[in-house]
Amino acid sequence: MLNKSLNNLCATILDDIGTKISYERKLILEAIAAQIKFDLADGTQVKLVYLCTHNSRRSHFSQVWGCVAAVLFGFKEIETYSGGTVATACHPNTIEALRDLGFKITCNDLAADNPHYKVYYSEDDFIDCYSKANTEDVLPQNDFIAIMTCADSDDNCPLVPGAKKRFSTTYDDPKEFDKSENPVEHYKKRCLQIAHEALYTFQYLHGLNAKK
C-alpha cells in the first residue's frame, strides 16, 4: 500500500496520462508491458533492471516509479532494480525531488561517498537507493529485463549480458540544471515524466491481464 501523498499523486497522474505521452513512446511502453506479461506466465519473479551510466538520477527515478507502479497495480511478482556502467552516488537533487513528491527518505551515512538512502513509499516499505555497477551481485545477472534510461548507456551497451530482453526509454539528463537557480524543480519535472511512463506501462499491463 502506498502512502496517502503518493496515492493522490498517482491518481492525478492517471487522470491525465493519455495526454502526456506520445503515440511513439506508448508503443515502447506497451512492448515492455507485453514482455512482462509473457514472463509472468512462467510463474516466477520478473526482474526489471533500469540502467544508466552513473546510476545517480534517471535510473533511480525509474526504479522507484517502477516499484510504485507495481505496488499500485498489485504486481507482487515484479522486482525493480537500478544500476550503472560505473558506481558513483545517488545525486542529492534526485533525493530532494523524490522527497518533494511525497516519499519519506532517511539516510544514516550522508557523509559517505556513496550514501544509502531508504526511500519509503509506505509506512514500512522502502527502496534502497544507492549507486551500483550493473556487474555487482546485488543486481540480477541473468534472466532480467534491461531498460536503458540514458542515451550514453543505450549507445555504449547495445547488448546487456544476462538480459533476456532489452528496451530503450531514454530521458534527458536533469544534470544540466544542477547549476540553475532551482535545480530540484527541474529534477521533479523529469521525475514526473518517468512516473507517467511507469504508471502507463503498468496500467497497460493490468489491462492485458484483465483480458485473460
TIPALO-326932 format. One line per field, with one value per residue (C-alpha): residue number from 1; residue in three letters; x, y, z. Coordinates in pm, 1 decimal, padded with zeros to 6 digits. Layout:
# TIPALO-326932
mise: NUM,...
lummar: ALA,...
east: X,...
north: Y,...
up: Z,...
END
This chain:
# TIPALO-326932
mise: 1,2,3,4,5,6,7,8,9,10,11,12,13,14,15,16,17,18,19,20,21,22,23,24,25,26,27,28,29,30,31,32,33,34,35,36,37,38,39,40,41,42,43,44,45,46,47,48,49,50,51,52,53,54,55,56,57,58,59,60,61,62,63,64,65,66,67,68,69,70,71,72,73,74,75,76,77,78,79,80,81,82,83,84,85,86,87,88,89,90,91,92,93,94,95,96,97,98,99,100,101,102,103,104,105,106,107,108,109,110,111,112,113,114,115,116,117,118,119,120,121,122,123,124,125,126,127,128,129,130,131,132,133,134,135,136,137,138,139,140,141,142,143,144,145,146,147,148,149,150,151,152,153,154,155,156,157,158,159,160,161,162,163,164,165,166,167,168,169,170,171,172,173,174,175,176,177,178,179,180,181,182,183,184,185,186,187,188,189,190,191,192,193,194,195,196,197,198,199,200,201,202,203,204,205,206,207,208,209,210,211,212
lummar: MET,LEU,ASN,LYS,SER,LEU,ASN,ASN,LEU,CYS,ALA,THR,ILE,LEU,ASP,ASP,ILE,GLY,THR,LYS,ILE,SER,TYR,GLU,ARG,LYS,LEU,ILE,LEU,GLU,ALA,ILE,ALA,ALA,GLN,ILE,LYS,PHE,ASP,LEU,ALA,ASP,GLY,THR,GLN,VAL,LYS,LEU,VAL,TYR,LEU,CYS,THR,HIS,ASN,SER,ARG,ARG,SER,HIS,PHE,SER,GLN,VAL,TRP,GLY,CYS,VAL,ALA,ALA,VAL,LEU,PHE,GLY,PHE,LYS,GLU,ILE,GLU,THR,TYR,SER,GLY,GLY,THR,VAL,ALA,THR,ALA,CYS,HIS,PRO,ASN,THR,ILE,GLU,ALA,LEU,ARG,ASP,LEU,GLY,PHE,LYS,ILE,THR,CYS,ASN,ASP,LEU,ALA,ALA,ASP,ASN,PRO,HIS,TYR,LYS,VAL,TYR,TYR,SER,GLU,ASP,ASP,PHE,ILE,ASP,CYS,TYR,SER,LYS,ALA,ASN,THR,GLU,ASP,VAL,LEU,PRO,GLN,ASN,ASP,PHE,ILE,ALA,ILE,MET,THR,CYS,ALA,ASP,SER,ASP,ASP,ASN,CYS,PRO,LEU,VAL,PRO,GLY,ALA,LYS,LYS,ARG,PHE,SER,THR,THR,TYR,ASP,ASP,PRO,LYS,GLU,PHE,ASP,LYS,SER,GLU,ASN,PRO,VAL,GLU,HIS,TYR,LYS,LYS,ARG,CYS,LEU,GLN,ILE,ALA,HIS,GLU,ALA,LEU,TYR,THR,PHE,GLN,TYR,LEU,HIS,GLY,LEU,ASN,ALA,LYS,LYS
east: 00000.0,00122.5,00117.1,-00161.1,00050.9,00169.6,-00178.8,-00308.4,-00021.2,-00071.5,-00444.2,-00364.5,-00111.8,-00354.0,-00624.2,-00418.6,-00177.9,-00319.4,-00224.4,00131.1,00285.8,00334.8,00198.3,00551.0,00652.7,00340.8,00438.6,00766.6,00597.3,00332.7,00606.6,00764.2,00425.7,00377.4,00719.5,00639.5,00308.0,00488.7,00739.2,00469.7,00318.7,00618.8,00507.6,00844.6,00963.5,01002.3,01312.7,01330.5,01675.5,01688.9,02032.5,02212.3,02580.2,02628.9,02317.4,02265.3,01948.0,01722.1,01777.1,01684.7,01368.7,01280.6,01342.2,01138.9,00842.3,00856.1,00824.0,00541.9,00352.1,00393.3,00257.4,-00029.0,-00148.9,-00086.1,00204.3,00386.5,00584.5,00775.3,01102.0,01276.5,01647.4,01880.2,02245.8,02510.2,02814.2,03006.2,02910.7,02912.7,02645.6,02274.9,02265.1,02119.1,01886.2,01741.1,01662.2,01516.7,01290.1,01155.7,01104.4,00914.6,00683.5,00576.1,00840.0,00978.4,01356.5,01614.2,01990.4,02236.1,02553.5,02515.9,02890.5,02971.6,03099.7,02801.7,02521.5,02246.4,01901.2,01585.5,01307.0,00977.2,00663.7,00457.2,00499.7,00712.9,00823.7,01117.4,01357.6,01729.9,01874.0,02247.6,02473.1,02595.6,02757.1,02544.5,02808.5,02758.5,02598.1,02322.5,02172.3,02033.6,02296.7,02066.6,01703.5,01611.0,01457.2,01702.0,01556.6,01802.1,01728.1,02006.7,02149.5,02509.0,02428.6,02192.0,02462.8,02751.3,02568.7,02392.3,02398.9,02341.2,02495.4,02238.7,01934.2,01654.7,01523.4,01646.7,01438.5,01533.4,01340.0,01599.4,01537.0,01713.0,01957.0,01843.2,02213.3,02218.4,02019.7,02248.3,02385.5,02049.9,01865.8,01627.0,01757.5,01519.7,01220.4,01380.0,01452.8,01088.7,00977.1,01196.5,01081.9,00717.1,00779.9,00921.7,00631.5,00380.7,00555.0,00593.2,00227.3,00119.4,00324.9,00171.2,-00178.9,-00145.7,-00010.0,-00307.4,-00536.5,-00358.0,-00403.4,-00772.0,-00819.9,-00719.7
north: 00000.0,00347.8,00641.9,00898.2,01156.8,00906.2,00760.5,01108.7,01184.9,00857.1,00930.9,01272.4,01123.9,00852.9,01113.5,01287.0,01014.0,00982.1,01338.3,01332.9,01050.8,01043.7,00764.3,00651.2,00638.1,00443.3,00173.3,00118.3,00114.1,-00127.1,-00355.8,-00358.0,-00442.2,-00725.8,-00870.4,-00853.7,-01030.3,-01300.2,-01350.8,-01351.9,-01656.3,-01858.1,-01805.7,-01667.3,-01326.1,-01071.2,-00855.9,-00509.4,-00350.3,00019.3,00116.9,00447.8,00537.4,00662.3,00532.6,00869.4,01024.6,00880.4,00514.0,00576.1,00764.5,00472.6,00206.3,00395.6,00458.3,00106.4,-00020.3,00223.8,00123.3,-00246.9,-00189.6,00027.6,-00231.4,-00530.7,-00699.2,-00861.9,-01081.3,-00783.6,-00655.9,-00335.7,-00256.2,00013.3,00017.6,00188.5,00106.3,00262.9,00330.6,00694.4,00821.2,00894.2,01270.0,01480.0,01657.8,01318.2,01257.4,01604.6,01569.1,01237.9,01386.6,01684.5,01447.4,01255.3,00996.9,00980.2,00942.7,00856.5,00811.1,00705.5,00787.4,01122.4,01184.9,00865.4,00879.1,00669.2,00716.6,00458.2,00619.5,00444.6,00579.9,00493.1,00461.6,00338.0,00345.3,00031.1,-00037.0,00130.0,00112.1,00108.8,00375.4,00398.1,00385.9,00048.9,-00100.6,-00345.5,-00614.7,-00619.3,-00927.5,-00721.7,-00686.6,-00976.5,-01111.7,-01322.8,-01361.7,-00994.6,-00724.5,-00438.1,-00089.7,00177.8,00523.3,00736.6,00779.4,00706.1,00364.2,00296.4,00371.6,00205.2,-00109.1,-00244.3,-00582.1,-00623.4,-00950.3,-01173.0,-00975.7,-01177.2,-00861.3,-00503.2,-00186.8,00178.0,00450.8,00726.3,01058.6,01395.1,01433.7,01672.0,01715.0,02004.3,02207.2,02143.4,02498.7,02663.3,02875.3,02595.5,02262.0,02046.2,02179.5,02054.4,01719.4,01695.5,01750.9,01465.0,01251.5,01313.8,01232.9,00898.5,00849.5,00897.9,00640.9,00383.4,00413.3,00391.8,00073.4,-00096.8,00030.2,-00123.7,-00445.7,-00453.4,-00423.6,-00707.5,-00933.0,-00842.5,-00977.4,-01333.3
up: 00000.0,-00088.2,00149.5,00109.9,-00072.5,-00331.1,-00374.7,-00451.1,-00687.1,-00875.8,-00910.3,-01057.2,-01299.8,-01415.1,-01477.3,-01747.8,-01850.9,-02200.5,-02295.2,-02158.7,-02361.1,-02736.6,-02953.0,-03045.0,-02680.8,-02587.1,-02835.8,-02649.7,-02309.0,-02433.9,-02565.9,-02219.8,-02067.0,-02317.8,-02230.6,-01857.7,-01920.4,-02115.6,-01833.8,-01565.4,-01734.5,-01613.2,-01254.1,-01143.1,-01027.4,-01307.1,-01262.6,-01420.3,-01420.0,-01511.6,-01640.5,-01681.2,-01697.1,-01339.5,-01161.4,-00997.9,-01141.3,-01412.7,-01331.9,-00967.3,-01066.9,-01294.3,-01031.2,-00771.9,-01000.1,-01140.4,-00783.7,-00703.6,-01017.9,-00937.8,-00586.2,-00710.0,-00962.5,-00736.8,-00917.8,-00626.7,-00866.1,-01009.7,-00861.7,-00973.6,-00965.0,-01096.9,-01188.1,-01398.6,-01603.0,-01312.5,-00949.4,-00836.5,-00593.1,-00596.5,-00654.4,-00368.1,-00613.1,-00704.8,-00338.9,-00285.2,-00588.5,-00458.0,-00111.6,-00255.1,-00442.6,-00132.3,-00044.9,00308.3,00289.0,00553.0,00538.1,00808.1,00615.9,00441.0,00467.6,00275.9,-00081.1,-00188.2,00068.4,00107.5,00111.4,00225.4,00003.3,00175.6,-00035.9,00261.2,00636.3,00642.3,00284.7,00115.3,-00178.9,-00100.7,-00329.9,-00381.8,-00684.0,-00803.5,-01112.5,-01306.9,-01255.3,-00876.8,-00726.2,-00563.2,-00912.9,-01119.9,-01356.2,-01573.9,-01678.6,-01630.7,-01848.6,-01911.3,-01959.0,-02071.4,-01927.4,-02075.0,-02422.7,-02316.2,-02174.5,-02462.4,-02719.0,-02536.0,-02423.9,-02733.0,-02559.1,-02185.6,-02059.5,-01892.2,-02007.7,-02166.1,-02332.4,-02371.9,-02417.6,-02466.3,-02280.8,-02264.5,-02088.9,-02096.5,-01808.8,-01531.8,-01452.1,-01698.9,-01445.0,-01145.8,-01158.1,-01220.9,-00963.4,-00862.2,-00990.6,-00785.6,-00978.9,-01299.9,-01137.7,-01032.7,-01392.3,-01511.6,-01219.8,-01308.7,-01673.9,-01566.7,-01324.7,-01605.9,-01823.0,-01543.9,-01447.7,-01812.1,-01856.1,-01554.7,-01627.7,-01975.2,-01821.2,-01584.1,-01886.1,-02066.4,-01763.9,-01742.5,-02096.2,-01999.2
END
